[in-house]
Amino acid sequence: MRLSKFNLCAIGIILTSGICIGAKANGKIVQFSLSDKSTQNLAQTLPPPPSASPPTFPSPVMEKEGPALTTESGPDQIALAAHLQTIKAKMYGAYWCPHCHTQQELFGKQAFTALTYIECDPRGKDAQPDLCKAANIKAYPSWEIRGKYYMGAQSLEKLAILSGYKGSRNFQ
């Protein structure tokens, strides 16, 4: 009796291993097979991938924007933004990124419009995903300052240091 229980367990382990090893995904349906010649589809359909092509007529292509900026810029934020623009610094981000929004709020409405901002998500307003890909952007926000890249939201003080800003740093 013990020997047959052992055999049943061993057979179960072998069959389970064969099924797991033979698991394949073809994009929409997960297939499990014991061999390449015979497959058995299970009813596990994955959602379709997002469409890369724009919607067809009559739907207009909707460019998405992040939340509106609510903070006002102080004179030092505006001066730092002007300096970053002068040295051709760039901020890479995505409209849906909460850290990008936080970074924008640090500058405020007026100062942020003076910066070079590159939208990386192709669905975003004025998107430039090719520039993001060429710059090998892996995280949002990312800053390009004097040929070097810095990932994540940065304090205005740190941006001033990284960029060589010499003006007043009474950031609000």
Backbone as a chain_set.jsonl record, in Angstrom:
{"seq": "MRLSKFNLCAIGIILTSGICIGAKANGKIVQFSLSDKSTQNLAQTLPPPPSASPPTFPSPVMEKEGPALTTESGPDQIALAAHLQTIKAKMYGAYWCPHCHTQQELFGKQAFTALTYIECDPRGKDAQPDLCKAANIKAYPSWEIRGKYYMGAQSLEKLAILSGYKGSRNFQ", "coords": {"N": [[0.828, -1.194, 0.0], [1.949, 1.26, 0.79], [3.865, 1.573, -1.174], [2.318, 1.971, -3.502], [1.101, 4.439, -2.921], [3.328, 6.078, -2.909], [4.093, 5.79, -5.579], [1.883, 6.975, -6.864], [2.119, 9.61, -5.929], [4.609, 10.282, -7.035], [4.028, 10.053, -9.758], [2.122, 12.088, -9.97], [3.711, 14.336, -9.359], [5.517, 14.274, -11.498], [3.772, 14.625, -13.706], [2.679, 17.152, -13.083], [5.006, 18.715, -13.151], [5.647, 18.409, -15.854], [3.519, 19.733, -17.075], [3.874, 22.354, -16.096], [6.422, 22.954, -17.103], [5.893, 22.884, -19.793], [4.437, 25.199, -20.262], [3.294, 27.912, -22.21], [2.994, 31.186, -23.641], [1.033, 32.83, -25.996], [0.512, 35.488, -26.474], [-2.284, 36.23, -26.244], [-3.645, 34.009, -25.152], [-2.974, 31.701, -22.624], [-1.19, 28.799, -23.0], [-0.973, 25.399, -22.174], [1.036, 22.592, -22.453], [1.915, 19.166, -22.946], [3.533, 18.324, -24.866], [5.038, 19.561, -27.904], [3.406, 18.959, -30.015], [0.761, 18.528, -29.252], [-1.655, 20.626, -27.882], [-3.402, 22.171, -25.21], [-5.785, 24.482, -24.706], [-6.425, 26.794, -22.162], [-9.008, 28.605, -20.486], [-7.955, 31.29, -20.07], [-7.795, 34.255, -20.822], [-5.877, 36.999, -21.683], [-5.957, 40.602, -21.298], [-6.161, 42.662, -24.264], [-3.189, 44.16, -25.693], [-2.352, 47.697, -25.238], [-3.465, 49.908, -27.784], [-1.285, 50.867, -30.337], [-1.711, 52.419, -32.443], [-3.295, 55.456, -33.534], [-6.698, 56.447, -32.686], [-9.363, 55.746, -34.979], [-11.06, 57.802, -37.457], [-14.28, 59.025, -36.534], [-13.063, 59.845, -34.152], [-11.142, 62.182, -32.464], [-7.603, 62.488, -31.932], [-6.623, 62.416, -28.698], [-4.624, 64.365, -26.789], [-2.992, 63.935, -23.782], [-2.782, 65.597, -20.632], [-1.071, 66.41, -17.612], [-2.093, 67.104, -14.167], [-3.213, 70.452, -13.466], [-0.948, 73.082, -12.659], [-0.652, 74.5, -9.446], [0.821, 76.149, -7.824], [2.375, 79.347, -7.313], [5.074, 81.079, -8.842], [8.06, 82.277, -7.371], [10.376, 85.07, -7.51], [12.984, 83.983, -7.417], [12.648, 81.324, -8.196], [11.871, 81.746, -10.833], [14.178, 82.957, -11.828], [16.044, 80.846, -11.524], [14.9, 78.966, -13.27], [15.19, 80.37, -15.685], [17.967, 80.42, -15.85], [18.489, 77.641, -16.068], [17.306, 77.207, -18.539], [18.978, 78.799, -20.134], [21.403, 77.381, -20.016], [20.669, 75.196, -21.381], [19.448, 73.028, -20.059], [17.411, 70.137, -19.49], [14.249, 68.757, -18.654], [12.927, 65.605, -18.411], [9.889, 63.869, -18.62], [6.626, 62.474, -17.754], [3.183, 62.877, -18.373], [1.491, 61.619, -16.546], [2.964, 61.126, -14.313], [3.446, 61.314, -10.883], [5.685, 62.301, -9.484], [6.89, 63.93, -11.323], [4.988, 65.925, -11.489], [5.169, 66.944, -8.895], [7.756, 67.974, -9.057], [7.334, 69.985, -10.95], [5.577, 71.625, -9.527], [7.308, 72.611, -7.574], [8.709, 74.548, -8.972], [6.632, 76.204, -9.809], [3.911, 77.83, -11.602], [4.658, 79.992, -13.426], [7.512, 79.882, -13.632], [7.927, 77.229, -14.463], [7.032, 77.182, -17.086], [9.128, 78.344, -18.421], [11.093, 76.458, -18.583], [12.798, 73.796, -20.368], [10.887, 71.239, -21.113], [10.412, 67.854, -21.708], [8.089, 65.741, -22.934], [7.637, 62.374, -22.458], [5.812, 60.271, -22.756], [4.031, 58.872, -25.391], [1.33, 59.471, -25.606], [0.98, 61.868, -24.42], [0.643, 65.493, -24.312], [2.233, 67.334, -26.848], [4.198, 65.35, -27.171], [7.42, 63.788, -27.229], [8.671, 61.166, -27.638], [10.811, 59.959, -28.988], [13.053, 61.541, -28.452], [13.367, 61.005, -25.747], [13.921, 58.299, -25.795], [16.323, 58.344, -27.253], [17.914, 59.662, -25.408], [18.069, 57.745, -23.536], [16.306, 57.542, -21.331], [15.217, 56.324, -18.276], [13.719, 56.684, -16.018], [11.244, 58.798, -14.472], [10.832, 61.966, -12.936], [13.583, 62.905, -15.081], [16.599, 64.671, -15.261], [18.615, 66.484, -17.518], [21.593, 67.949, -17.332], [24.133, 69.953, -18.288], [25.232, 67.878, -19.855], [25.091, 65.65, -18.179], [23.089, 63.172, -16.503], [20.363, 63.093, -14.22], [18.383, 61.279, -12.112], [15.027, 61.297, -10.892], [12.959, 63.451, -8.806], [14.28, 66.618, -8.041], [15.522, 68.833, -5.552], [15.118, 72.398, -5.611], [17.363, 73.728, -4.732], [19.361, 71.764, -5.096], [19.277, 71.529, -7.895], [20.187, 74.068, -8.507], [22.832, 73.917, -7.583], [23.845, 71.762, -9.155], [23.685, 72.913, -11.663], [25.278, 75.126, -11.587], [24.242, 77.569, -10.849], [24.288, 80.927, -9.807], [22.716, 82.844, -8.645], [20.319, 84.383, -6.342], [18.968, 82.306, -3.783], [16.501, 82.102, -2.513], [14.244, 80.265, -2.447], [10.792, 79.773, -2.656]], "CA": [[0.0, 0.0, 0.0], [2.844, 2.401, 0.837], [4.531, 1.697, -2.454], [1.406, 2.544, -4.481], [0.946, 5.864, -2.598], [4.543, 6.714, -3.386], [4.02, 5.824, -7.046], [0.887, 7.973, -7.255], [2.708, 10.927, -5.68], [5.667, 10.499, -8.022], [3.374, 10.304, -11.049], [1.529, 13.421, -9.884], [4.797, 15.321, -9.448], [6.033, 14.254, -12.875], [2.773, 15.24, -14.583], [2.618, 18.577, -12.774], [6.228, 19.324, -13.69], [5.54, 18.429, -17.316], [2.575, 20.785, -17.449], [4.493, 23.654, -15.823], [7.537, 23.17, -18.022], [5.352, 23.094, -21.137], [3.599, 26.401, -20.328], [3.685, 28.897, -23.215], [2.025, 32.259, -23.848], [1.096, 33.302, -27.38], [0.038, 36.859, -26.57], [-3.613, 36.409, -25.67], [-4.112, 32.826, -24.446], [-1.912, 30.896, -22.05], [-1.336, 27.414, -23.427], [-0.191, 24.412, -21.466], [1.128, 21.39, -23.276], [2.869, 18.134, -22.55], [4.464, 18.218, -25.983], [4.826, 20.614, -28.892], [2.422, 18.518, -31.016], [-0.62, 18.637, -28.785], [-1.821, 21.702, -26.91], [-4.732, 22.31, -24.632], [-5.987, 25.871, -24.305], [-7.216, 27.052, -20.977], [-9.79, 29.826, -20.654], [-7.295, 32.388, -19.381], [-7.505, 35.25, -21.842], [-5.303, 38.234, -21.163], [-6.497, 41.761, -22.017], [-5.33, 43.018, -25.408], [-2.247, 45.237, -25.406], [-2.867, 49.0, -25.654], [-3.301, 50.174, -29.204], [-0.208, 51.791, -30.663], [-2.169, 53.309, -33.509], [-4.289, 56.418, -33.064], [-8.066, 56.064, -32.992], [-9.797, 56.06, -36.338], [-12.053, 58.85, -37.607], [-14.246, 60.449, -36.268], [-12.48, 60.182, -32.858], [-9.895, 62.949, -32.556], [-6.539, 62.025, -31.064], [-6.655, 63.224, -27.488], [-3.352, 64.477, -26.101], [-3.276, 64.017, -22.357], [-1.966, 66.497, -19.827], [-1.109, 66.174, -16.171], [-2.917, 68.072, -13.43], [-2.798, 71.857, -13.565], [-0.076, 73.57, -11.591], [-1.393, 75.381, -8.54], [1.71, 77.055, -7.092], [2.888, 80.536, -7.989], [6.535, 81.149, -8.828], [8.711, 83.448, -6.806], [11.411, 85.59, -8.396], [14.152, 83.108, -7.472], [12.285, 80.173, -9.028], [11.888, 82.222, -12.223], [15.588, 83.168, -12.192], [16.667, 79.528, -11.686], [14.363, 78.384, -14.512], [15.826, 81.084, -16.798], [19.345, 79.921, -15.902], [18.447, 76.275, -16.618], [17.012, 77.365, -19.965], [20.182, 79.361, -20.764], [22.427, 76.338, -20.159], [20.022, 74.125, -22.149], [19.052, 71.897, -19.219], [16.129, 69.559, -19.904], [13.541, 67.849, -17.755], [12.165, 64.571, -19.109], [8.842, 63.373, -17.741], [5.393, 61.937, -18.324], [2.033, 63.619, -17.834], [0.837, 60.855, -15.485], [3.955, 60.881, -13.255], [3.234, 62.203, -9.735], [6.947, 62.95, -9.11], [7.07, 65.023, -12.295], [4.079, 67.0, -11.065], [5.776, 67.537, -7.705], [8.885, 68.783, -9.529], [6.76, 71.17, -11.585], [5.017, 72.477, -8.465], [8.414, 73.308, -6.908], [9.012, 75.733, -9.776], [5.454, 77.065, -9.936], [3.362, 78.017, -12.955], [5.397, 80.91, -14.3], [8.878, 79.404, -13.858], [7.969, 75.963, -15.197], [6.85, 77.412, -18.527], [10.413, 78.782, -18.986], [11.992, 75.3, -18.678], [12.644, 72.85, -21.474], [10.268, 70.008, -20.617], [10.208, 66.89, -22.794], [7.075, 64.733, -22.612], [8.106, 61.086, -22.963], [4.712, 59.36, -23.091], [3.505, 59.247, -26.708], [-0.055, 59.956, -25.508], [1.0, 63.176, -23.791], [0.627, 66.687, -25.152], [3.539, 67.688, -27.41], [5.092, 64.229, -26.85], [8.653, 63.601, -27.988], [9.248, 59.921, -27.109], [12.084, 59.634, -29.642], [14.118, 62.22, -27.706], [13.532, 60.276, -24.489], [14.595, 57.043, -26.133], [17.699, 58.685, -27.635], [18.615, 60.042, -24.183], [18.059, 56.545, -22.692], [15.601, 57.884, -20.095], [14.68, 55.12, -17.625], [12.866, 57.06, -14.885], [10.678, 60.141, -14.528], [11.486, 62.834, -13.914], [15.036, 62.869, -15.234], [17.163, 65.955, -15.666], [19.874, 66.519, -18.25], [22.236, 69.224, -17.008], [25.544, 70.003, -18.71], [25.644, 66.58, -20.382], [24.93, 64.573, -17.205], [21.689, 62.847, -16.224], [20.013, 62.94, -12.818], [17.04, 60.69, -12.036], [14.18, 61.624, -9.756], [12.685, 64.862, -8.513], [15.409, 67.268, -7.384], [15.186, 70.094, -4.885], [15.598, 73.548, -6.378], [18.736, 73.967, -4.267], [20.245, 70.808, -5.774], [19.341, 71.932, -9.304], [21.044, 75.256, -8.552], [24.215, 73.45, -7.424], [24.221, 70.962, -10.33], [23.733, 73.748, -12.865], [26.192, 76.25, -11.409], [23.463, 78.798, -10.663], [24.931, 81.827, -8.845], [21.773, 83.849, -8.165], [19.672, 84.25, -5.034], [18.33, 80.996, -3.6], [15.406, 82.209, -1.574], [13.15, 79.558, -3.113], [9.578, 79.725, -1.821]], "C": [[0.868, 1.25, 0.0], [3.496, 2.64, -0.511], [3.606, 2.322, -3.489], [1.138, 4.023, -4.19], [2.154, 6.641, -3.093], [4.512, 6.852, -4.901], [3.029, 6.879, -7.519], [1.425, 9.384, -7.044], [3.774, 11.253, -6.723], [5.076, 10.804, -9.391], [2.756, 11.702, -11.064], [2.577, 14.513, -10.014], [5.322, 15.404, -10.874], [5.056, 14.928, -13.825], [2.68, 16.743, -14.342], [3.838, 19.302, -13.319], [6.163, 19.435, -15.2], [4.619, 19.524, -17.79], [3.219, 22.148, -17.243], [5.632, 23.952, -16.784], [7.023, 23.472, -19.416], [4.484, 24.324, -21.269], [4.173, 27.384, -21.336], [2.61, 29.962, -23.28], [2.169, 32.737, -25.281], [0.528, 34.703, -27.526], [-1.309, 37.047, -25.909], [-4.035, 35.228, -24.799], [-2.902, 32.084, -23.896], [-2.187, 29.457, -22.433], [-0.449, 26.534, -22.568], [-0.139, 23.172, -22.341], [2.136, 20.438, -22.675], [3.869, 17.897, -23.669], [4.166, 19.349, -26.95], [3.726, 20.24, -29.872], [0.988, 18.672, -30.539], [-0.708, 19.714, -27.723], [-3.255, 21.727, -26.432], [-4.866, 23.729, -24.128], [-6.831, 25.935, -23.051], [-7.927, 28.375, -21.174], [-9.202, 30.953, -19.824], [-6.874, 33.402, -20.432], [-6.997, 36.518, -21.181], [-5.904, 39.413, -21.912], [-5.591, 42.104, -23.187], [-4.358, 44.126, -25.04], [-2.82, 46.573, -25.84], [-2.544, 49.253, -27.119], [-2.202, 51.192, -29.429], [-0.654, 52.781, -31.73], [-3.226, 54.265, -32.97], [-5.7, 55.956, -33.409], [-8.441, 56.495, -34.415], [-10.861, 57.143, -36.312], [-13.406, 58.32, -37.192], [-13.611, 60.82, -34.93], [-11.2, 60.984, -33.034], [-8.856, 62.343, -31.619], [-6.493, 62.97, -29.867], [-5.275, 63.206, -26.846], [-3.645, 64.707, -24.629], [-2.279, 64.933, -21.66], [-2.105, 66.111, -18.366], [-1.999, 67.197, -15.488], [-2.344, 69.484, -13.567], [-1.9, 72.217, -12.389], [-0.841, 74.581, -10.746], [-0.497, 76.382, -7.828], [2.158, 78.22, -7.971], [4.41, 80.538, -7.858], [6.997, 82.429, -8.142], [9.818, 83.911, -7.755], [12.64, 84.681, -8.498], [13.88, 81.826, -8.255], [12.36, 80.563, -10.505], [13.333, 82.412, -12.694], [16.308, 81.838, -12.387], [16.196, 78.877, -12.984], [15.006, 79.046, -15.731], [17.274, 80.626, -16.965], [19.385, 78.517, -16.52], [18.162, 76.304, -18.118], [18.256, 77.847, -20.716], [21.251, 78.295, -20.993], [21.888, 75.089, -20.871], [19.763, 72.847, -21.337], [17.676, 71.425, -19.669], [15.562, 68.695, -18.789], [12.729, 66.902, -18.619], [11.118, 64.035, -18.141], [7.677, 62.796, -18.502], [4.21, 62.598, -17.617], [1.394, 62.93, -16.632], [1.727, 60.659, -14.261], [3.764, 61.837, -12.077], [4.518, 62.924, -9.307], [7.267, 64.095, -10.062], [6.206, 66.214, -11.895], [4.637, 67.72, -9.83], [6.935, 68.443, -8.109], [8.385, 70.084, -10.153], [6.223, 72.148, -10.543], [6.117, 73.222, -7.709], [8.791, 74.584, -7.655], [7.848, 76.712, -9.803], [5.104, 77.295, -11.399], [4.274, 78.821, -13.871], [6.792, 80.37, -14.629], [8.889, 78.137, -14.7], [7.808, 76.176, -16.699], [8.147, 77.866, -19.206], [11.37, 77.614, -19.193], [11.784, 74.526, -19.975], [12.161, 71.544, -20.87], [10.004, 69.11, -21.815], [9.262, 65.811, -22.3], [7.486, 63.415, -23.27], [6.985, 60.117, -23.35], [4.101, 59.787, -24.424], [2.072, 59.77, -26.68], [-0.13, 61.363, -24.942], [1.03, 64.318, -24.792], [2.059, 67.044, -25.566], [4.597, 66.614, -27.118], [6.284, 64.163, -27.8], [9.347, 62.315, -27.523], [10.579, 59.545, -27.756], [13.259, 60.314, -28.933], [14.399, 61.499, -26.39], [14.278, 58.97, -24.728], [16.062, 57.307, -26.473], [18.54, 59.049, -26.41], [18.675, 58.888, -23.179], [17.428, 56.821, -21.322], [14.934, 56.627, -19.544], [13.725, 55.439, -16.477], [12.402, 58.491, -15.066], [10.567, 60.696, -13.123], [12.972, 62.521, -13.997], [15.475, 64.223, -15.749], [18.443, 65.724, -16.453], [20.457, 67.915, -18.026], [23.717, 69.119, -17.355], [26.066, 68.62, -19.113], [25.541, 65.413, -19.42], [23.452, 64.403, -16.892], [21.495, 62.586, -14.734], [18.57, 62.447, -12.753], [16.324, 61.128, -10.765], [13.985, 63.119, -9.591], [13.855, 65.417, -7.707], [14.914, 68.521, -6.673], [15.711, 71.229, -5.756], [17.029, 73.9, -5.985], [19.716, 73.031, -4.979], [20.37, 71.145, -7.257], [20.238, 73.154, -9.468], [22.515, 74.839, -8.473], [24.681, 72.711, -8.684], [24.434, 71.819, -11.572], [24.714, 74.912, -12.765], [25.486, 77.585, -11.283], [24.062, 79.645, -9.547], [23.977, 82.849, -8.224], [21.248, 83.543, -6.772], [18.915, 82.916, -4.964], [17.26, 81.027, -2.514], [14.162, 81.59, -2.214], [11.971, 79.423, -2.157], [9.058, 78.317, -1.7]], "O": [[0.564, 2.208, -0.712], [3.657, 3.784, -0.937], [4.063, 3.136, -4.292], [0.962, 4.799, -5.13], [2.015, 7.738, -3.634], [4.861, 7.901, -5.444], [3.307, 7.602, -8.476], [1.214, 10.26, -7.883], [3.829, 12.372, -7.232], [5.55, 11.692, -10.1], [2.858, 12.416, -12.061], [2.356, 15.508, -10.705], [5.546, 16.498, -11.392], [5.469, 15.725, -14.668], [2.609, 17.52, -15.294], [3.715, 20.387, -13.887], [6.579, 20.444, -15.768], [4.895, 20.179, -18.795], [3.126, 23.012, -18.115], [5.786, 25.089, -17.23], [7.648, 24.236, -20.151], [3.838, 24.494, -22.303], [5.371, 27.665, -21.332], [1.441, 29.685, -23.008], [3.275, 33.018, -25.741], [0.098, 35.071, -28.619], [-1.464, 37.946, -25.083], [-4.72, 35.427, -23.797], [-1.923, 31.864, -24.608], [-3.288, 28.95, -22.217], [0.693, 26.887, -22.271], [-1.152, 22.753, -22.902], [3.077, 20.841, -21.992], [4.937, 17.329, -23.44], [3.144, 20.023, -26.821], [3.157, 21.127, -30.509], [0.092, 18.921, -31.346], [0.072, 19.719, -26.77], [-4.185, 21.357, -27.148], [-4.142, 24.139, -23.22], [-7.823, 25.219, -22.907], [-7.472, 29.196, -21.971], [-9.883, 31.511, -18.963], [-5.726, 33.404, -20.877], [-7.605, 37.04, -20.247], [-6.326, 39.252, -23.057], [-4.384, 41.869, -23.125], [-4.656, 44.947, -24.172], [-3.684, 46.611, -26.716], [-1.49, 48.861, -27.62], [-2.18, 52.249, -28.797], [-0.056, 53.844, -31.899], [-3.968, 53.919, -32.051], [-5.88, 55.156, -34.327], [-7.911, 57.463, -34.961], [-11.491, 57.381, -35.282], [-13.67, 57.159, -37.504], [-13.608, 62.0, -34.578], [-10.266, 60.518, -33.686], [-9.217, 61.743, -30.607], [-6.342, 64.182, -30.025], [-4.805, 62.156, -26.408], [-4.449, 65.569, -24.273], [-1.111, 65.029, -22.038], [-3.12, 65.558, -17.944], [-2.589, 68.055, -16.145], [-1.142, 69.669, -13.759], [-2.073, 71.721, -11.275], [-1.583, 75.412, -11.269], [-0.992, 77.366, -7.279], [2.299, 78.096, -9.188], [4.956, 80.051, -6.868], [6.414, 83.5, -8.308], [10.153, 83.203, -8.705], [13.27, 84.616, -9.553], [14.78, 81.297, -8.907], [12.857, 79.796, -11.329], [13.669, 82.067, -13.827], [17.104, 81.704, -13.317], [17.0, 78.301, -13.718], [15.332, 78.366, -16.704], [17.752, 80.463, -18.087], [20.213, 78.239, -17.388], [18.72, 75.509, -18.874], [18.552, 77.359, -21.806], [21.924, 78.293, -22.023], [22.565, 74.064, -20.949], [19.849, 71.736, -21.86], [16.872, 72.213, -20.167], [16.291, 68.001, -18.081], [11.939, 67.335, -19.457], [11.42, 63.775, -16.977], [7.719, 62.643, -19.723], [4.248, 62.842, -16.411], [0.809, 63.602, -15.782], [1.284, 60.082, -13.268], [3.905, 63.048, -12.245], [4.447, 64.05, -8.814], [7.843, 65.105, -9.659], [6.643, 67.363, -11.956], [4.581, 68.946, -9.736], [7.086, 69.543, -7.577], [8.948, 71.152, -9.913], [6.399, 73.359, -10.671], [5.895, 74.342, -7.248], [9.151, 75.586, -7.036], [8.059, 77.925, -9.819], [5.885, 76.998, -12.303], [4.618, 78.374, -14.965], [7.207, 80.401, -15.788], [9.755, 77.974, -15.558], [8.381, 75.434, -17.496], [8.261, 77.785, -20.429], [12.364, 77.758, -19.906], [10.723, 74.599, -20.595], [12.914, 70.833, -20.204], [9.44, 69.549, -22.817], [9.578, 65.064, -21.374], [7.659, 63.348, -24.487], [7.191, 59.235, -24.184], [3.695, 60.939, -24.574], [1.639, 60.438, -27.619], [-1.189, 61.989, -24.979], [1.392, 64.141, -25.956], [2.973, 67.055, -24.741], [5.754, 66.936, -26.851], [6.175, 64.439, -28.995], [10.488, 62.365, -27.064], [11.396, 58.873, -27.126], [14.339, 59.732, -28.824], [15.553, 61.399, -25.971], [15.156, 58.591, -23.952], [16.944, 56.573, -26.028], [19.739, 58.776, -26.377], [19.257, 59.026, -22.103], [17.946, 56.392, -20.291], [14.183, 55.95, -20.246], [13.0, 54.559, -16.013], [13.064, 59.297, -15.721], [10.235, 59.954, -12.198], [13.543, 61.936, -13.077], [14.799, 64.841, -16.572], [19.255, 64.87, -16.098], [19.897, 68.919, -18.465], [24.45, 68.307, -16.791], [27.183, 68.238, -18.764], [25.867, 64.286, -19.793], [22.664, 65.343, -16.995], [22.324, 61.958, -14.077], [17.655, 63.093, -13.263], [16.936, 61.304, -9.711], [14.722, 63.935, -10.143], [14.358, 64.759, -6.797], [13.993, 69.188, -7.143], [16.638, 71.04, -6.543], [17.817, 74.326, -6.829], [20.783, 73.464, -5.415], [21.462, 71.055, -7.817], [20.966, 73.265, -10.454], [23.348, 75.355, -9.218], [25.757, 72.985, -9.216], [25.259, 71.496, -12.427], [24.954, 75.607, -13.752], [26.071, 78.626, -11.58], [24.317, 79.137, -8.455], [24.385, 83.635, -7.369], [21.667, 82.589, -6.117], [18.314, 82.466, -5.939], [17.135, 80.103, -1.71], [13.173, 82.272, -2.485], [12.128, 79.016, -1.006], [8.046, 78.088, -1.037]]}, "num_chains": 1, "name": "protein.A"}
